[in-house]
Amino acid sequence: MMDDNIQNKLDVVGLYFPKQLQISSNIKTPPTWIRIRGDKAYISGHGPQNPDDSVAGPFGKIVVAGPANLSSTSKELTIEQSHQSAKLAGLSILGTLKRNIGNLDKVTAWLQVRVMINTVAGFTQTTIVDDGFSDLIIKLYGYERGFACSFSYRCAGSTNGFACYHRCSGRNRRR
């Protein structure tokens, strides 16, 4: 039986996978959250989830700086809030992987990550937001296995108002 070192690392730092997202039937989701072909896993878009399995907020657009730029009526998010959102999306993705391949140590490389980031016009710090996801994966898998080609791009709006939305692919050992 293969050790589950990734699960052990998460346990040590107190991070948990949310269960498969349960959403209302009136919300359209991908036909499948993950597709495994040969030694590759293709992961559909995931947003952030809370530890209690609910969809995680806050929702809105990312602004350049902190709270001084926020108005009480706006739905503007800080880079820090969005960085945390990216980390929660990563845990959601890891939960989907674990449910489908059983042991996260089977992932031999993260190949590609695509991130849509919901921002105000002129925002240029997309990689800082995406690092919430990348930092988590590299911390768990190490640089050699965890460093992926990443596409972070700004969009005028994102699925359900998420700050960021992730899609990935990776290589895994066969079962």
C-alpha positions in Angstrom: 0.0 0.0 0.0 1.4 3.4 -1.0 1.9 6.0 1.7 -0.3 9.1 1.4 2.3 11.8 2.2 0.2 14.6 0.7 -2.7 13.7 3.0 -0.3 13.6 5.9 1.1 17.0 5.1 -2.4 18.5 5.0 -3.3 16.8 8.3 -0.2 18.4 10.0 -1.2 21.9 8.9 -4.9 21.4 9.6 -6.2 21.7 6.0 -9.1 19.6 4.8 -10.7 18.7 1.5 -14.2 19.8 1.0 -16.7 17.1 -0.2 -17.9 17.2 -3.8 -19.7 20.5 -4.4 -23.5 20.1 -4.0 -25.2 22.8 -5.9 -28.7 23.7 -6.9 -30.1 22.0 -10.0 -30.6 25.3 -11.7 -26.9 26.0 -11.8 -25.0 24.5 -14.8 -21.8 22.7 -14.0 -19.3 20.8 -16.1 -20.4 17.4 -17.4 -17.7 15.9 -15.2 -15.3 17.4 -12.6 -12.4 15.3 -13.7 -11.5 13.1 -16.7 -8.7 10.6 -16.4 -7.2 9.4 -19.7 -4.1 7.1 -19.5 -1.7 8.8 -17.1 -3.3 12.3 -17.2 -6.0 13.9 -15.2 -7.9 16.8 -16.7 -9.7 18.8 -14.1 -12.7 21.0 -14.9 -13.1 24.5 -13.4 -13.3 24.6 -9.6 -14.0 27.6 -7.4 -13.3 27.9 -3.7 -15.1 25.9 -1.1 -15.3 26.3 2.7 -14.3 23.5 5.0 -18.0 22.9 5.6 -18.3 22.1 1.9 -20.3 25.3 1.0 -19.2 27.6 -1.8 -16.7 30.1 -0.4 -17.0 33.8 -0.8 -16.3 36.6 -0.8 -17.6 37.3 -4.3 -16.8 40.2 -6.5 -13.9 41.9 -8.4 -10.3 42.2 -7.2 -9.0 45.7 -6.8 -5.4 46.9 -6.8 -5.0 47.7 -3.1 -6.5 47.0 0.3 -9.5 48.2 2.2 -9.0 51.9 1.5 -10.3 51.4 -2.0 -13.4 49.6 -0.9 -16.8 51.3 -0.7 -19.5 49.9 1.6 -21.8 49.3 -1.5 -19.2 47.7 -3.8 -18.2 44.1 -4.2 -14.5 44.7 -4.5 -12.0 42.3 -3.1 -8.5 42.7 -1.9 -5.6 40.8 -3.3 -5.3 39.0 0.1 -8.9 37.8 0.0 -8.4 36.6 -3.5 -5.1 34.8 -2.7 -7.0 32.9 0.0 -9.8 32.1 -2.5 -7.2 30.6 -4.9 -5.9 28.4 -2.0 -9.5 27.2 -1.3 -10.0 26.4 -5.0 -6.8 24.3 -4.8 -8.2 22.3 -1.9 -11.4 21.7 -3.8 -9.4 20.4 -6.8 -7.3 18.2 -4.5 -10.5 16.8 -3.0 -11.8 15.9 -6.5 -8.4 14.2 -7.4 -8.4 12.2 -4.1 -11.9 11.0 -4.6 -11.0 9.8 -8.1 -7.5 8.4 -7.8 -7.5 7.5 -4.2 -4.0 8.6 -3.2 -2.6 12.1 -4.0 0.9 10.7 -4.1 0.0 9.2 -7.4 0.3 12.7 -8.9 3.8 12.8 -10.4 3.6 16.3 -11.9 1.2 19.2 -12.1 1.4 20.1 -15.8 -0.8 23.1 -16.4 -3.0 25.5 -14.4 -5.4 28.0 -16.0 -6.9 30.6 -13.8 -9.6 33.1 -14.6 -9.4 36.1 -12.2 -12.3 38.4 -11.8 -10.8 41.9 -11.6 -11.5 45.6 -12.1 -10.1 47.2 -15.3 -6.4 47.8 -15.2 -5.6 45.1 -12.6 -2.2 43.6 -13.5 -1.2 41.5 -10.5 -2.9 38.2 -11.5 0.1 36.0 -10.6 -0.1 37.2 -7.0 -3.7 36.0 -6.8 -2.9 32.7 -8.5 0.0 32.1 -6.1 -2.6 31.1 -3.4 -3.1 28.0 -5.5 0.5 27.5 -6.7 2.0 28.0 -3.2 -0.3 25.3 -1.8 0.6 22.8 -4.5 4.3 23.5 -4.3 4.3 23.2 -0.5 2.6 19.8 -0.8 4.4 18.3 -3.8 7.7 20.2 -3.8 9.0 22.3 -6.6 9.8 19.5 -9.1 6.4 17.9 -9.0 4.3 21.0 -8.1 5.6 23.7 -10.4 3.2 23.9 -13.4 2.8 26.1 -16.4 0.3 28.7 -15.3 -2.0 30.9 -17.3 -3.5 33.7 -15.1 -5.7 36.1 -16.9 -8.0 38.9 -16.0 -11.7 38.6 -17.0 -14.6 41.0 -16.7 -16.6 38.5 -14.7 -16.3 34.9 -13.5 -18.5 31.9 -12.8 -20.8 32.7 -9.9 -18.8 35.8 -9.0 -15.8 33.9 -7.7 -12.6 35.9 -7.3 -10.8 33.2 -9.2 -11.7 29.9 -11.0 -9.1 27.1 -11.7 -8.7 24.4 -14.3 -5.8 22.0 -14.2 -4.1 19.0 -15.8 -1.6 16.6 -14.2 0.2 13.4 -14.7 -0.5 10.5 -12.4 0.7 6.9 -11.9 -1.8 4.3 -13.1 -3.8 2.6 -10.5 
